[in-house]
Amino acid sequence: MTNIEQHDGTTRDDLVQRVALMEAMIAEGRQSTARYGWMFVLWGLTYFAAIGWTVYLPYTEWAWPVCIAACTVVFGIVRSRQPRVAGKIDNLRRHSLDAVWQVIGGGIVVYLLAVIVSGQAKEPGYLAAVLFFNGLANGVSARILRWWPQAVAAAIWWGCGTAMLFFTTRTEELALFVTATFCGMIVFGLYAMWLERGAAALELHHA
Amino acid sequence: MPELPELDPVVHGKLRLAVLSLLVSVEEADFTWLRDKTGSTDGNLGAQMLKLEEAGYVAMQKRFAGRKPQTLYRMTPAGRRALAKYVAALKRLLGGAL
């Protein structure tokens, strides 16, 4: 390693080398980082699509199964095209997070299918459980990551879920569901994507 | 003629700059991963990480992953600011090259 303690003797080539080094290392780091923000946005849009279908389109019993299946396919395609994790960055924690979201996500799918098959999708309040499931996943994730913005997302899910048990008209229920999805998933996902840009904020790109 | 900006000597060292550039795009990273990515040796990397810690640019945490000890590093807000300032200084020194 060459340590240059003052830049008086530093040549232009040295500086250009530093830039190349930074770009190479940032690219390495990015390859090693799984990105999660887009997943929240994708699932948020799926929730919107499903709830929109139940309100505006016929065959409402197909809304959730079709939207979830479509989202799962898109999710799988996008994730398979993401670079594999190259580094050993806190694998235990990543494994814990994957486990939480896979198990709770699976729980939401099973619950929604059970609601539809049993014909209870027209009963008020069934969506409250979906909000609580999401709050649970976000809450556990926030605890693992010690990340307060995700704890706020969990609080939004739980708050809207709780309110849904008191405000039971269809309109109120939909408004709460849309609010929770927008704030707890879309906005939170966009915020996570913005954070994931990380190095981009340093404006290292060539002109 | 405008005065040329100072380059932070702590950031400017090649290995330290490489480490900071790696850490800026990850949440945290363990020592062996940083060593492998930079192609450094344990001793050299350890010494440079200590300098970064003393400058307050990285924070270190030791823990166990199962039975295996792990040394994790993350960039501090001060480190992020220092790197951003370094990039801005580089931009000025290199003119339109960046």
HADDOCK unambig.tbl for C-alpha pairs under 7 A between the chains (distance, minus, plus):
assign (segid A and resid 1 and name CA) (segid B and resid 14 and name CA) 6.16 0.50 0.50
assign (segid A and resid 1 and name CA) (segid B and resid 15 and name CA) 6.23 0.50 0.50
assign (segid A and resid 2 and name CA) (segid B and resid 13 and name CA) 6.57 0.50 0.50
assign (segid A and resid 2 and name CA) (segid B and resid 14 and name CA) 6.19 0.50 0.50
assign (segid A and resid 3 and name CA) (segid B and resid 13 and name CA) 4.73 0.50 0.50
assign (segid A and resid 3 and name CA) (segid B and resid 14 and name CA) 6.64 0.50 0.50
assign (segid A and resid 4 and name CA) (segid B and resid 9 and name CA) 6.87 0.50 0.50
assign (segid A and resid 4 and name CA) (segid B and resid 12 and name CA) 6.83 0.50 0.50
assign (segid A and resid 4 and name CA) (segid B and resid 13 and name CA) 6.04 0.50 0.50
assign (segid A and resid 5 and name CA) (segid B and resid 9 and name CA) 5.11 0.50 0.50
assign (segid A and resid 6 and name CA) (segid B and resid 9 and name CA) 6.21 0.50 0.50
assign (segid A and resid 7 and name CA) (segid B and resid 7 and name CA) 6.51 0.50 0.50
assign (segid A and resid 21 and name CA) (segid B and resid 18 and name CA) 6.52 0.50 0.50
assign (segid A and resid 22 and name CA) (segid B and resid 17 and name CA) 6.98 0.50 0.50
assign (segid A and resid 22 and name CA) (segid B and resid 18 and name CA) 6.10 0.50 0.50
assign (segid A and resid 22 and name CA) (segid B and resid 21 and name CA) 5.49 0.50 0.50
assign (segid A and resid 25 and name CA) (segid B and resid 18 and name CA) 5.97 0.50 0.50
assign (segid A and resid 25 and name CA) (segid B and resid 21 and name CA) 5.54 0.50 0.50
assign (segid A and resid 25 and name CA) (segid B and resid 22 and name CA) 5.17 0.50 0.50
assign (segid A and resid 26 and name CA) (segid B and resid 21 and name CA) 5.24 0.50 0.50
assign (segid A and resid 26 and name CA) (segid B and resid 22 and name CA) 5.26 0.50 0.50
assign (segid A and resid 26 and name CA) (segid B and resid 25 and name CA) 6.12 0.50 0.50
assign (segid A and resid 28 and name CA) (segid B and resid 22 and name CA) 6.91 0.50 0.50
assign (segid A and resid 29 and name CA) (segid B and resid 22 and name CA) 4.96 0.50 0.50
assign (segid A and resid 29 and name CA) (segid B and resid 25 and name CA) 5.39 0.50 0.50
assign (segid A and resid 29 and name CA) (segid B and resid 26 and name CA) 5.98 0.50 0.50
assign (segid A and resid 30 and name CA) (segid B and resid 25 and name CA) 5.67 0.50 0.50
assign (segid A and resid 30 and name CA) (segid B and resid 26 and name CA) 6.94 0.50 0.50
assign (segid A and resid 33 and name CA) (segid B and resid 26 and name CA) 6.09 0.50 0.50
assign (segid A and resid 87 and name CA) (segid B and resid 33 and name CA) 5.99 0.50 0.50
assign (segid A and resid 88 and name CA) (segid B and resid 33 and name CA) 5.86 0.50 0.50
assign (segid A and resid 89 and name CA) (segid B and resid 28 and name CA) 6.60 0.50 0.50
assign (segid A and resid 89 and name CA) (segid B and resid 29 and name CA) 4.94 0.50 0.50
assign (segid A and resid 89 and name CA) (segid B and resid 30 and name CA) 6.19 0.50 0.50
assign (segid A and resid 90 and name CA) (segid B and resid 29 and name CA) 6.87 0.50 0.50
assign (segid A and resid 198 and name CA) (segid B and resid 24 and name CA) 6.43 0.50 0.50
assign (segid A and resid 198 and name CA) (segid B and resid 25 and name CA) 5.49 0.50 0.50
assign (segid A and resid 199 and name CA) (segid B and resid 24 and name CA) 5.85 0.50 0.50
assign (segid A and resid 199 and name CA) (segid B and resid 25 and name CA) 5.61 0.50 0.50
assign (segid A and resid 202 and name CA) (segid B and resid 84 and name CA) 5.53 0.50 0.50
assign (segid A and resid 205 and name CA) (segid B and resid 98 and name CA) 6.95 0.50 0.50
assign (segid A and resid 206 and name CA) (segid B and resid 98 and name CA) 4.93 0.50 0.50
assign (segid A and resid 207 and name CA) (segid B and resid 98 and name CA) 5.96 0.50 0.50
